[in-house]
């Protein structure tokens, strides 16, 4: 009900209270290229988010991460994938298209490190995660 009334603050709370906000913000600014570099660009994005999602607006993790990186003194240097992990079981890698802390390509890079793994893409915001195959009792499938 709160979101329908225009208050989407419940959607931006990070349920992992063990992390300091700086621990979350630093990787967002250092590891991923930032599409928003100025306050004017951020304001334009905020207006667009409010237009396409009037109940949520900028209450998404990606927006919070982008806003926190304005004026960041160092350019982003995306982390590259490491070598293949031999002996690890394949995984179903879930990757969202607009996740704040990992670019979309990171899901495929992770899957490539774990032979036999596949990526299940999700159009949206928030985290990516991996789960061993068979967690649901069924083998993973890719879309």
C-alpha positions, 0 to 999 in steps of 0.5 A: 500500500505504501508504494501505491501511495507514492512511498517506495522506501521499503524497496530501497532498504538493503536487508543485509544490515551487516554492510556499512553503506560505504562498503556497498557504494565503493564497488558501485563507483569503482567496478562499473562504468557510470552512465550518469556523471553529472547532476543534470544527467541524474535529474533527467534520469530521476524524471524519466524514472518517475514517468515510467514508474510513478510509484517507485520513481528513483527508489531502486538500488541502481539509482542510489548507486549512481547518485552516490558516485556523482563527483567520484574522483577516480574513473571506474575500472571494471573487474574482469573475470578470472580463470576457469574454476576447475572442479566446481559444479555448474551453476545457474547464474541469475543476472539482472539487466540493470543491477547496480553492482555488476554490469549485465555482462558479469553474469556471462563472465561468471558462467564462463568461469564455471564450466556447464553453467548457464545464465538466466537473465532478468530484465530489471534492477537489483542483485545477481546470484548463483545457485547450484543446479538442482536446488529447485529439484529441476535442472537449470534452463537458460532463457 
